[in-house]
Amino acid sequence: MDSTEMTPTTGSGKTLPESGYAPTPTSPPNYFPVDFILRLVLLAASVSALVVLVSSKQTKIFATGLPPPYPTSVSQDAKFNYSSALIYLLVALAVTVLYSIITVITSCSLISSPAPSTKTLFYLILFDALMAAIMASATGATGAVAYLGLKGNSHTNWTKICNNYGKFCRQIGSSAAVSLVASIVLLVLVVVTSYSLFRRSR
């Protein structure tokens, strides 16, 4: 009589360990706590940049050099809505604020989820990359306008204005800097979510 013990197998014919139990599959890592924090930073940065941009306004009074009865001085305003690049930044920031609010709620709901679906991760990567492109282009356009305001361009006779509108230029520069932070956060979110999707597919 053959004394060899029978090795337990699963229904699919695979051999089970000697204990008779299949190994418990480990759930993929959940990076949504980090994702949630990054999206909060994105919301704070985009709101701050938007508020600073909208409030950027300065009025200066310049002497005309004309004799009476002509006006001896004239007031001129500097506002963000005088530049199409700054209006573009305003729209990009408003969309980013709305997007970050929606994704903060989504990310918060997925923190306790053991395994968010790959479809959810794919859509987050797609929309994060789209928002990063929009914010980067708007920030670049604003940076170009800010540089012209600071330095001017002698080749095209574009005079600098920041020597007269210092407060206005500082606000525009601050808004552009914080917008750059928002763009970087969006890029980091793309990397984190892509890595999470990569670990899911292994």
Secondary structure, 3 states (H helix, E strand, C coil): CCCCCCCCECCCCCECCCCCCCCCCCCCCCCHHHHHHHHHHHHHHHHHHHHHHHCCEEEEEEECCCCCCCCCEEEEEEEHHHCHHHHHHHHHHHHHHHHHHHHHHHHHHHCCCCCCCHHHHHHHHHHHHHHHHHHHHHHHHHHHHHHHHHHCECCCCECCCCCCCHHHHHHHHHHHHHHHHHHHHHHHHHHHHHHHHHHHHC
